Amino acid sequence: MSFLKNVWYVAALAGEVGARPMARTICGEPILLLRKIDGTCVAASNRCPHRFAPLDRGTVVGDGIVQCPYHGLQFDGATGRCVHNPHGGGRIPQAAQIPSYPLVEKHGLLWLWLGDKALADSAAIPDFNFMKDPAFRTQTGAIHVQANYELIVDNLMDLSHVEYLHAGGLGSEAIKRGKIEVTQAGSTVHSNRWCPDGLAPPVWDALFDNYGKPVDHWLNMRWDPPGVLRLDVGVAPVNAAREQGVWGYFNHFLTPETPTSTHYFWSVSRPFKIDDETVDHGIEQAVQVAFVGEDVPIIESVQRLMGGKSFEEMRPVLLSADAGALRARRVLRQLIAAEQAAAPSANAGRSVPAAERVAAP
């Protein structure tokens, strides 16, 4: 499976990374994450080029410097350069270095770039500034899913499943009859669902102080490739402005670990009752029930039942509600194809002589 490389992936929640080395596999690549003394985070390969040992099991011996646990080579996490070789008189072979990667801390997230460094423009990171806005209360978390990340995108871009998979919680009769609009702006796809004049889903009715009367309910999903989604969702009295109801942003950051596993980072940002811990607890509980207890098991089951075949190979039956998910898949395929067509030949560049690849005895 090919992954899009010239794009920003969420590597971790900012609070996950400290002074101790942290390992995370992203798009099949072993990544080392480390926070330096000044608070900045760096990212590099987690694989020592000598005997391929995991560097995260090593020791931090300086500011952003990690010592390999196997033979003691030391690497600068910011540049990937080997800065110390305890063998052979200290000579450092030219090839004794590891790939380093652009890493940006923004919105309380660590965004990683695996592609061409010259193209790594932090301005291309999708806008989630509200996550650090004091007018919002933001909660975050992470889930590990044993399924391809595109299956999770399908789940989120087609919310027709809510009435069935999340019945009694996030589902409602109004969602089933809601109107869907799919639009595209550049590589961003919007899949919006408008559900007017119906009783609110139980979770939203509780957040709306048990309103108990018909509301307008909206679920507007924005997808940015390859797996960054923002759901603008809420309820308000029929024909009233959203400010008269309750609403928030439910955000999903899907980072491929392997072709069949995903790092699923989530956040919820709300502008109402921002100091109410009972609402915090209610949202945490809703996430556990809906995401962890209902979405994840069905998506993992889908992955298993696909038996190693791709989505296209499975030849799925298509429904009208699939429009947003299919548009996202099509855009992603186009971006990957364009990236691969523009990539230089894998054989370009000088090969490193064996004498340089191996440390001197």
Backbone hydrogen bonds, N-H to C=O, Kabsch-Sander energy under -0.5 kcal/mol:
donor,donor_aa,acceptor,acceptor_aa,energy
7,V,5,K,-2.2
9,Y,112,L,-2.8
11,A,9,Y,-0.7
11,A,110,L,-3.4
12,A,110,L,-1.0
14,A,108,G,-2.3
16,E,13,L,-2.1
17,V,13,L,-0.5
17,V,14,A,-1.1
18,G,20,R,-0.6
22,M,33,L,-2.4
24,R,31,I,-2.2
26,I,24,R,-0.5
26,I,29,E,-2.6
27,C,256,P,-2.8
28,G,257,E,-2.4
29,E,26,I,-2.2
31,I,24,R,-2.2
31,I,29,E,-0.6
32,L,44,A,-3.7
33,L,22,M,-3.0
34,L,42,V,-1.9
35,R,18,G,-2.4
36,K,40,T,-3.6
39,G,36,K,-1.8
42,V,34,L,-2.9
43,A,101,Y,-0.6
44,A,32,L,-1.9
45,S,99,P,-2.6
46,N,30,P,-2.2
48,C,46,N,-0.6
48,C,53,A,-2.5
52,F,48,C,-1.3
55,L,46,N,-2.3
55,L,53,A,-0.5
57,R,54,P,-1.3
58,G,55,L,-2.2
59,T,67,Q,-1.5
61,V,59,T,-0.6
61,V,65,I,-2.0
62,G,65,I,-1.0
64,G,62,G,-1.1
65,I,62,G,-1.3
66,V,64,G,-0.5
66,V,75,F,-2.6
67,Q,59,T,-3.3
68,C,66,V,-0.5
68,C,73,L,-3.5
72,G,68,C,-1.2
74,Q,84,H,-2.2
75,F,66,V,-2.7
76,D,81,R,-2.7
77,G,64,G,-3.2
77,G,75,F,-0.7
80,G,76,D,-3.3
82,C,96,A,-1.3
83,V,74,Q,-2.3
83,V,81,R,-0.5
84,H,74,Q,-1.1
90,G,87,H,-1.8
91,R,88,G,-0.9
95,A,356,E,-0.9
96,A,93,P,-1.9
97,Q,95,A,-2.3
98,I,80,G,-2.7
101,Y,43,A,-2.6
104,V,111,W,-2.5
106,K,104,V,-0.7
106,K,109,L,-2.5
109,L,106,K,-1.7
110,L,12,A,-2.7
111,W,104,V,-3.4
111,W,109,L,-0.6
112,L,9,Y,-3.8
113,W,102,P,-2.0
114,L,5,K,-0.8
114,L,7,V,-0.6
114,L,112,L,-0.5
115,G,5,K,-1.2
119,L,116,D,-1.8
120,A,117,K,-1.5
121,D,119,L,-1.7
122,S,120,A,-0.6
124,A,121,D,-2.1
125,I,122,S,-1.6
128,F,126,P,-0.6
131,M,128,F,-2.2
132,K,129,N,-1.9
133,D,130,F,-1.0
136,F,133,D,-2.3
137,R,270,R,-2.7
138,T,136,F,-0.6
139,Q,268,V,-2.5
141,G,266,W,-2.1
143,I,264,Y,-2.9
145,V,143,I,-0.5
145,V,262,T,-2.5
147,A,145,V,-1.8
151,L,148,N,-1.1
152,I,148,N,-0.8
153,V,149,Y,-1.9
154,D,150,E,-2.5
155,N,151,L,-1.6
156,L,152,I,-1.9
157,M,153,V,-2.8
158,D,154,D,-1.3
159,L,157,M,-0.6
161,H,158,D,-0.9
162,V,159,L,-1.5
163,E,160,S,-0.6
164,Y,161,H,-1.3
165,L,161,H,-3.1
166,H,161,H,-0.7
166,H,162,V,-1.2
167,A,164,Y,-0.9
169,G,166,H,-2.0
170,L,166,H,-1.1
171,G,166,H,-1.9
176,K,172,S,-1.2
177,R,173,E,-1.2
178,G,175,I,-1.1
179,K,194,W,-2.4
181,E,192,N,-2.6
183,T,190,H,-2.2
185,A,188,T,-2.7
188,T,185,A,-2.0
189,V,223,W,-2.3
190,H,183,T,-2.9
191,S,221,M,-2.6
192,N,181,E,-2.9
193,R,219,L,-2.0
194,W,179,K,-2.6
195,C,193,R,-0.5
195,C,217,H,-3.0
198,G,215,V,-2.4
203,V,169,G,-2.7
205,D,201,P,-2.7
206,A,202,P,-2.2
207,L,203,V,-1.8
208,F,204,W,-1.6
209,D,206,A,-1.2
210,N,205,D,-2.1
211,Y,205,D,-0.8
215,V,198,G,-3.1
216,D,236,A,-3.2
217,H,195,C,-2.4
218,W,234,G,-2.0
219,L,193,R,-2.5
220,N,232,D,-2.9
221,M,191,S,-2.1
221,M,219,L,-0.7
222,R,230,R,-2.3
223,W,189,V,-3.2
224,D,228,V,-2.9
228,V,224,D,-2.5
229,L,227,G,-0.5
229,L,252,H,-3.3
230,R,222,R,-2.2
231,L,250,F,-2.6
232,D,220,N,-3.1
232,D,230,R,-0.7
233,V,231,L,-0.8
233,V,248,G,-2.4
234,G,218,W,-1.7
235,V,246,V,-2.4
236,A,216,D,-1.9
238,V,214,P,-0.8
240,A,237,P,-2.5
244,Q,241,A,-1.9
245,G,242,R,-2.2
246,V,235,V,-2.0
248,G,233,V,-2.3
249,Y,269,S,-2.9
250,F,231,L,-2.8
250,F,248,G,-0.5
251,N,249,Y,-0.7
251,N,267,S,-3.4
252,H,229,L,-3.0
253,F,265,F,-3.2
254,L,227,G,-3.5
254,L,252,H,-0.6
255,T,253,F,-0.7
255,T,263,H,-2.8
257,E,258,T,-0.5
257,E,261,S,-2.6
258,T,261,S,-1.6
261,S,258,T,-1.3
262,T,145,V,-2.8
263,H,255,T,-3.1
264,Y,143,I,-3.0
264,Y,262,T,-0.7
265,F,253,F,-2.6
265,F,263,H,-0.8
266,W,141,G,-2.5
267,S,251,N,-1.9
268,V,139,Q,-2.5
269,S,249,Y,-2.7
270,R,137,R,-2.1
276,D,273,K,-1.6
277,E,275,D,-0.8
279,V,276,D,-0.6
280,D,276,D,-1.5
281,H,277,E,-2.4
282,G,278,T,-2.1
283,I,279,V,-2.6
284,E,280,D,-2.5
285,Q,281,H,-2.5
286,A,282,G,-2.2
287,V,283,I,-2.5
288,Q,284,E,-2.3
289,V,285,Q,-2.5
290,A,286,A,-3.1
291,F,287,V,-1.5
292,V,287,V,-1.8
293,G,288,Q,-2.0
294,E,290,A,-0.6
295,D,290,A,-2.9
296,V,291,F,-2.8
298,I,294,E,-1.2
299,I,295,D,-2.4
300,E,296,V,-2.8
301,S,297,P,-1.8
302,V,298,I,-2.1
303,Q,299,I,-2.2
304,R,300,E,-2.1
305,L,301,S,-2.6
306,M,302,V,-1.3
307,G,304,R,-1.4
308,G,303,Q,-0.6
309,K,306,M,-1.9
314,M,310,S,-1.6
315,R,311,F,-0.5
315,R,312,E,-1.1
322,D,319,L,-1.7
323,A,320,S,-1.4
326,L,322,D,-2.9
327,R,323,A,-2.1
328,A,324,G,-2.1
329,R,325,A,-2.2
330,R,326,L,-2.3
331,V,327,R,-2.5
332,L,328,A,-2.4
333,R,329,R,-2.4
334,Q,330,R,-2.1
335,L,331,V,-2.3
336,I,332,L,-2.5
337,A,333,R,-2.4
338,A,334,Q,-2.3
339,E,335,L,-2.4
340,Q,336,I,-2.4
341,A,337,A,-2.1
342,A,338,A,-1.6
343,A,339,E,-0.9
348,A,345,S,-1.8
356,E,353,P,-1.3
357,R,353,P,-1.5
358,V,354,A,-1.7
